[in-house]
């Protein structure tokens, strides 16, 4: 009963997340967006599965 499911957790928009990150980093939201655009993130279906226990 004490566990929250993903549906129970409040969600925020991409814009809200960008603003929170910018505030935490002391930078402008535009800088956060530019930095994110430079990241090359593969889609989950292309991810490599790694067993951290080995």
C-alpha positions as CSV (number, residue, x, y, z in Angstrom):
1,X,0.0,0.0,0.0
2,X,2.9,2.4,0.6
3,X,4.2,2.0,-2.9
4,X,3.3,4.5,-5.6
5,X,2.6,3.4,-9.1
6,X,3.6,5.5,-12.1
7,X,0.0,6.6,-12.4
8,X,0.1,7.9,-8.8
9,X,3.2,10.1,-9.4
10,X,2.7,13.7,-10.6
11,X,4.1,14.2,-14.0
12,X,5.5,17.4,-15.5
13,X,5.9,18.6,-19.0
14,X,9.2,18.8,-20.9
15,X,9.0,22.6,-20.6
16,X,8.6,22.4,-16.8
17,X,11.5,19.9,-16.5
18,X,13.7,22.2,-18.6
19,X,12.8,25.1,-16.4
20,X,13.5,23.1,-13.2
21,X,16.9,21.9,-14.5
22,X,17.9,25.4,-15.6
23,X,17.0,26.9,-12.2
24,X,19.0,24.1,-10.5
25,X,22.0,24.7,-12.7
26,X,21.8,28.5,-12.6
27,X,21.4,28.7,-16.4
28,X,18.8,29.7,-19.0
29,X,16.3,27.1,-20.2
30,X,17.6,27.7,-23.7
31,X,21.1,26.4,-22.6
32,X,19.5,23.3,-21.3
33,X,17.6,22.7,-24.6
34,X,20.8,23.3,-26.6
35,X,22.7,20.8,-24.4
36,X,19.9,18.2,-24.8
37,X,19.9,18.7,-28.6
38,X,23.6,17.8,-28.7
39,X,23.1,14.5,-26.9
40,X,22.9,11.4,-29.1
41,X,20.5,9.2,-27.2
42,X,19.5,5.9,-28.8
43,X,15.9,4.8,-28.6
44,X,15.2,2.1,-25.9
45,X,14.8,-0.6,-28.5
46,X,18.4,0.0,-29.6
47,X,19.8,0.0,-26.1
48,X,22.4,-2.5,-24.9
49,X,21.3,-4.5,-21.9
50,X,23.9,-4.7,-19.2
51,X,23.9,-6.9,-16.1
52,X,25.4,-4.8,-13.4
53,X,25.7,-7.8,-11.0
54,X,28.4,-9.4,-13.2
